[in-house]
Amino acid sequence: MDITFIGAAQTVTGSLHLFEYKKQKFILECGLFQGHREEAERINRTFPFKPKDIQAVILSHAHIDHSGNLPNLVQRGFSGPIYCTAATKDVATLLLADSAKIQEYDFAYLNKKRKKSGLPPKELLYTQTDVDSTVKLLTPVAYEEPFEPVKGVKTRLFDAGHILGSSVILLEADGKRILFSGDLGRKNMPIIRDPVIVKDINYFISESTYGGRTHKSFEGMTDEFRGIIKKGIDKGSKIIIPAFAVERTQVLVAILKNLYDEGTLEDVPVYVDSPLATNVTDVFRRHPECFDKETRKILEESDPFNFPGLHYVKDNEESKRLNAQQGPMIIMSASGMCEGGRVVHHLIHSIEDDRNMIVITGFQARGTLGRRILEGSKTVYIFNDEYTVRAKVYFIGGLSAHADGNDITEYIQSCNGSTLKKIYLIHGDIEESIALQDKIESRFSIDTDIPQSMTRVQI
Ligand SMILES: [Zn+2]
């Protein structure tokens, strides 16, 4: 088997890996590269293979950095099956449509500017029509059900415990077992199951997003979160929580449901104000086969994603009405890094009042509004207007859906390290991958490599 690491090699975005077996080609992932516009444009528009030569795609999960370039692949001639779990199919259908919408919006703005400068318009990477053609190719397979993306390569998906429907991918050919981590999750997170250990593997291609870090424990995080929410309620705060639409919002709802059951949230309205998050939550409800034991138990008696006082806001007008409402109240809204979506409007209306709170619950990339708020900027610009940050800002760690360095090392140990010949570390900034490499090499005598983009290996 030949493997060419193309995307998410020494970086965290744009996952793409080409596999060749007896002159047959298939790819794992086809993610969107997210970064500076020109670089992203160049990378996303160039495939180092002919899309029509690819016989199949295997998709580990729906996140856009793993799935977001699929419509472009299809538009350029790919027409084979895209294997993934049924839950991934449903989440990806929503995320790809959202991605097409964001691009239309961005390109309309960009092309207006280009027109003013006398430049020709830029063409969209893909449209909703391409998304529709892509969704038709999404081919659901159940966890552990064997299939052959190409002749002679037996493949199975196992729960990765990262987001709903996520998988690690096991490929078997010529007596060799190759495991691809996709994005590896963590143990003991709410709603979904823990990552499944796949034993006796010979090669492991692992993500290394947080290879050099150690996450806070989930239990510690919940206590801290409870303390902040209580303080906010006592002060009559509007508590704004920017949250990713997939998994983070649902996990926060599950935590808040617990706080409600304990009596902390009595008479405090909680709003989920993101149409995408609301639709994704409906997908969660349709896939109880992905839930852990605790969530299945809740499901027997009630809705794990609802409790008295929780409102899913769909309508724009209803969202605007929240601006005039007084606290205490909790508003969870996307985007998670405050770069767009309804959360921006909630920030505009609450950021200058010192009674209010902004609770950041996830990674904030450099250059985003969320990052500036988190770093304690006294003033921020939103839609070119200046705002003084008077609301109190909190950061809650411990909610990451990615395994940290210790989790990955422990995973390798559980997979029975003695059969492992080589580990390839991908999907991480180089410092994180190196930190993980050091950790692995200090514990096991297994050869490791951090391949650059376009590195081709034969195994
Ligand atoms: Zn992911």
Boltz pocket constraint, residues with backbone or C-beta under 6 A from the ligand:
constraints:
  - pocket:
      binder: B
      contacts: [[A, 61], [A, 63], [A, 162], [A, 183]]
      max_distance: 6.0
